[in-house]
Amino acid sequence: METEFFTASVVNLGINLIYTILALMIGIIGLKVIDEKLLKNVNIEEELKKGNVAVSIFASTILIFVALIVSFGLKG
């Protein structure tokens, strides 16, 4: 009984880890696409190095929305 519970926990942990890595990669790709296609005049990385708080809030908001979309997509 305990080995079945342990095996199921390890499998669920592995699946959740894969979903997390997938969501992170999709979020980063989404942010890069938005940076290159929609914000041609604004370089997010340079603005972050300058300490622009508005750009950091904007970038984090994009990542949150992409994470929400991915999470709803993975739930089915």
C-alpha positions in Angstrom: 0.0 0.0 0.0 2.8 2.5 0.9 4.8 1.7 -2.2 1.7 2.4 -4.4 1.2 5.8 -2.7 4.9 6.6 -3.0 4.9 5.7 -6.7 1.8 7.7 -7.4 3.3 10.7 -5.6 6.5 10.5 -7.6 4.6 10.2 -10.8 2.4 13.2 -9.9 5.4 15.2 -9.0 7.1 14.4 -12.3 4.0 15.4 -14.3 3.7 18.7 -12.3 7.4 19.4 -12.9 7.0 18.9 -16.6 3.9 21.2 -16.7 5.8 23.8 -14.7 8.8 23.7 -17.1 6.5 23.8 -20.1 4.5 26.8 -18.7 7.8 28.6 -17.9 9.2 28.1 -21.4 5.9 29.2 -23.1 5.8 32.3 -20.9 9.4 33.2 -21.8 8.7 32.6 -25.5 5.5 34.7 -25.3 7.3 37.5 -23.7 10.1 37.4 -26.3 7.5 37.4 -29.1 5.6 40.3 -27.6 8.9 42.2 -27.2 10.0 41.6 -30.8 6.7 41.9 -32.6 4.5 44.4 -30.6 7.1 46.5 -28.9 9.6 47.2 -31.6 10.6 50.6 -30.2 11.0 49.4 -26.6 13.7 47.0 -25.6 12.5 45.3 -22.4 15.9 44.0 -21.3 17.6 47.4 -21.7 14.8 49.2 -19.9 15.0 46.7 -17.0 18.7 47.3 -16.7 18.0 51.0 -16.5 15.6 50.3 -13.6 12.4 51.2 -15.3 9.7 49.9 -12.9 6.8 50.4 -15.4 8.4 48.0 -17.9 9.1 45.4 -15.2 5.4 45.6 -14.1 4.3 45.3 -17.8 6.6 42.3 -18.4 5.5 40.5 -15.2 1.8 41.1 -16.2 2.5 39.5 -19.6 4.0 36.5 -17.9 1.1 36.2 -15.5 -1.4 36.3 -18.3 0.5 33.7 -20.3 0.7 31.5 -17.2 -3.0 31.7 -16.8 -3.7 30.8 -20.4 -1.3 27.9 -20.2 -2.7 26.6 -16.9 -6.3 26.7 -18.3 -5.0 24.9 -21.4 -3.3 22.2 -19.5 -6.3 21.5 -17.3 -8.3 20.6 -20.3 
